[in-house]
């Protein structure tokens, strides 16, 4: 797991943006590691709840901060990050599948 996290850091370090409003490097690194663990154990067949899509919409599409989504919906901030990450990854995988199907 550690090697997987370090590999991911090496591949995505250029995406890190030093911006106090978005969080510190330590926070980014912790999230990246958490996402790696989640990817390993997340059950892809698990049904998504409607609230997951609401969280995704507010955070990604409407660009609400994690804290705002957390406060407004009464969910843990870590859950907002996790749900957003998992749904983003799932959507990217589906887009890739569609691309290969259409080619």
Residue pairs with C-beta under 8 A, 6 or more apart in sequence:
1 36
1 37
1 40
4 36
4 40
5 32
5 33
5 36
8 32
8 36
9 29
9 32
12 32
16 25
16 28
18 25
31 81
31 85
34 78
34 81
34 82
35 82
35 85
38 82
38 85
38 86
39 89
42 86
44 90
48 87
51 73
51 75
52 83
52 87
53 87
54 73
55 69
55 73
55 75
55 79
55 80
55 83
55 84
56 83
56 84
56 87
56 88
58 64
58 68
58 69
58 72
58 73
59 65
59 66
59 69
59 80
59 84
60 84
60 88
64 72
66 77
66 80
66 81
67 77
69 75
69 80
70 76
70 77
70 79
70 80
